[in-house]
Amino acid sequence: MTSITSTTHATAAGAARALGADSIAGGRGGGNNGDSGGEGGRRPPSASSASLSSAGRRRRNPNMTWPSHEAVAPMAAASSSRSSLSLPAAAAAPPRAPKWWKIRLFRGMVNDIRRRAPFYLSDWTDAWDYRVVPATVYMYFANILPALAFSLDMFTKTNMQYGVNEVLLASVLGSVVFSVVACQPLVIVGVTGPITVFNYTVYDIMSPTGTNYLAFMCWIGLWSLVFHWILAITNSCNWLRYVTRFPCDIFGFYVAFIYLQKGVQVLQRLGDEEPFYLSLVVALLVFAIAYICGELGLSSLFRHPVRVFLKDYGTPLTVVFFTGFVHFGKMNDIHLENLPTSTSFLPTADRGWFVHFWDIRVSEVFLAIPFALLLTILFWFDHNVSSLIAQGTEFPLKKPAGFHWDLFLLGLTTGVAGLLGLPFPNGLIPQAPFHTESLCVTEVVADVDEKSGAKGHYEYKATRVVEQRVSNLAQGLLTLGTMSSPLLVVLHLIPQGVLAGLFFIMGFQALEGNGITAKLLFLVRDESLTPPAHPLRQIKRRAAIWLFVAVELIGFGATFAITQTVAAVGFPIFIFVLIPIRALLLPRWLSPEELALLDEATASPFTMESAGGSYGSAAVIDAPDRGSNSDEPDRTPKNTGSTSGGLFSGLDNSTEAGVLRRVSRASREERLAELGENRPSHALAAADAETSLAGPGMARRRGSTAVVD
């Protein structure tokens, strides 16, 4: 080989340095990756760094031969036609998958705080906005009404160990802690349906043994605190990248049926006399009127302020009306069961607020460990999914998320709730996304598309979200005030039939917006009347849709069935197993193109930066971003496609990414509407970023918007 000029030497050395830039930046840079800032120790030499060192040695010896520029350029561009001259084999080695067992303790929590801390002052000053007041009032009613319904269920099934005051104080605890010190203050925390099932199932198991129930629940909370902190310290929230719409839809379907079941159970306890029939009529009327108010809020009838008022306050006003309606005329002679309450600011049972956790056998202390593990699994999934949905792509958020730190705080509130004898609070669905939606500032946008059938129409689209901490804190303090004597007297007037109607409307609305429901409606709809541009019609195998839905229904059926038995305490395992089923099994049965249309990432790359990227979209997730909390250095090229099937597979998935790119803007908008996403067309800029071949380090938030009217 002939010698080349010094210019060619410089060109080749620059190409070698470019090939190793990512690895070197991961070792020196100031990003959030595991090896950033020199905190993770020395990086092992990579192929790129080896190439750079080799270039340095050749630069010191000008007499050494060097490949020509024509040979280096095609290699840097990954061309299929290569020159006979090539760089060393180490430089062209395939990307290695990240090693999941390499854990850098506290990395996720530290990075979450670093990202969110600069916004802490603005989280309070930004609350000086007109949207904060209506959002606070709306979330107060949206949080307290389901809590009252759950308190009735636990009061009945735990022999009055939990009541209204315990549930209200648990909501106050969650709102104060997460509004003041959390990285995600928009997430509403309180008592949920799944934890209600968990609490009375533990009571059914332990009460025959004579165990001190509240002391046993306290130890469950303390052990769960330890497990939450271990998960937070070891960056377990990085696995959120594998939580797609598939497990979220199944979990939402399960919660919806739990609501419906609770409504039926409330009515069953009323017998079969006049109180039962009157309560049944009241429950159905509450359901019907609350549903009509919600539909009017989404319709084109009346003016915009009227529609917003009906949508936000229709259900609370319905509860108030029917609480007094049952006292009209001859209905006043019928005795109805009301919501049981206790003395203001005191526990329901005859005890103090601090649980005597030492009043229990040592063997029972360790018996609480498996229950605490199940509780931790449930909360890891439920709370993180609430956080993801509350920060979905339909909301134009500008402040970063922080899953690891918030999981640490969730462990703290779980332990404190156990010591106080409270139900364990965690993220609420659907209250959390409702809170974000209520804080959206909207503008009127007219449809000027000549080809659109909606020409001349307009819609309200979000321009920004008032991201602050005051509304969450204020609704928590209002909930604390509800524990006062005058308001407890008012709550005691609510008939149980009204609470049953609340369960019905919550369950129906949850089913209505679920992805499983949307797919079932598509399958039973007349195919000739289905729009040709419907996204699911792009799937050639209709059996693939049936298979996907069947797996979802089997997952739901298994979870719901176990909750009807004494083994209901183990239902969190069924929910957690859905994640590897989606990541490992479904890609064996369905093609990447089919999975790209049937499933999607839960949140945007902007939100998922705290967890290291997204799964189920076209962003690289098998290779962590330098701006993420991942524990593994970035060693993969940024043009590597994602994989929709397989953990850390590291394979090129350009096929699926290509399919996503080929989906038109119109069809994708219809798909999002069918799946209940409610995103406007111009918000697809963010979706376009997700369907590119750029890695997560290059996929950044584009300011998506949402329709909130």
C-alpha angles and dihedrals in degrees: 000000000000123000117258134213127271089252090061089048090056093046094052093045090051090052091051091049090050091053090055098040097101095052094045092048089052090055098044108019129106096237128120099258124121094264099039124125093012091280097120096058127245117336118234111250111270132201092260094051089048089055091050092050089049090051090052092052092050091048089057090051108050092180093067117103118248133192116260124254090250089061097047100047098060090049092053089050093050092237120178092225110069132184121247087247114073142171119257114293092246091065092056096046114135117257115271122229116245116264107241094198093064103096126180106198120233091003095122095046093047093049092047091055092044092054097044102037095078088059097049097097092046089050086071102033093048089062088080089098133111092237093066096071098053090041090054094050093044094050092047091062094036090055103038100047096059089041090057090050091051091047090059090052094050093041090058099041101041098048093254094306089128125035143152096299093050093050093046093048091049089055090049091050092052096045095048096047097043096041094052107037108011125108090223105046094166091071112100113220125200145110116320137194096253093054088050089057090046094051099051092040090057087049091053090051099044104033094076089057093058092241119160096255099203092045089051091049088049091057090047087055094047094048090046089052088058092048093047091052092048090052092047094047093049093050095244092160088076084082089067086086087078094053103102131168089277098076092031092057091048092049091047090049089052093049091049092055091046088058092050092047092051090053091054092047092052090056093044091060091059095071125225104289132096094296090058096051094045091048090049092053091047092049092051092046092050089050094047098046094043089050092049091051090052092049092048089052089058096041132086094247121115125000124308097258090051092050092049091049092051093047095047102037105022095097097046091048090048090055091049093048097050092044086066096031093071089063094060120109119323091351087076089069092060114087111226127192110249134199108284115233136177139208115313116271092358131105119265093239123057097269143094125266094253113077118225093232091172091064092090139084119266091238090057090052090063092038086065091064098082090046089051091051091054091047091050092051090050094048094044089058101034098045096043092048089051089052092048094050092045088057098040126151092260090071118075096224122172103182121081127250127236117199100166097054093044091052087055090052091047089058089051094052090046092056094044091048089053092052091050095045094245131142108263111259125216140155115317127227122230095005094068096060090039088060093053091046092051090055095055117117108215139198133197113256119188122214107239098167107127091206095049121103088217095062112152093023126111139202138197113250128185117248096180144348122238096235106195143123103234100083093054092046093045095051088050092053090048088053089052089053089054088069089068119109100253094051093044088057089054092048090051089062093063109107118228089237089065090053089051089054089051090055090050096051093045092050095046094048090049091052093045094059097039122116093225090057091050092052093046090052090051092052095049095041120104103267092214090058095047112105112254090229093057105130095227090057088068088071106094095200110064086188088067090063091047090050093050093047091044091055090049092050092047090052091049093045093051092049094046094044095055091052089062091063136061086261090068089114088074097059093104088070091060090051094049093048089062090075098063090039089061094042099042112021107034094056087059092057103034132046122243090250091056094046090049089060098037099046139026143178116287097227140013125274088252091061094039095056088094090057097043101258143315134294125209093033132085095263118108108259102157087066113055120229121244087232093055136082094250118142095220128076117247107258102152128091115258094236094065114120124231127254124233094195127045138034115261091343093152091202125143109258100183090138094067092040089052091052091052091051092051092057107102122236092246095051092047091052090052090048092053091048091050091052092050097253095128095202123158123237097252089054088071089088087085090048090051088057090052093052095053124099092243117119123245091265089064098038107089135170114280098193103262120197137211141210108242101169 
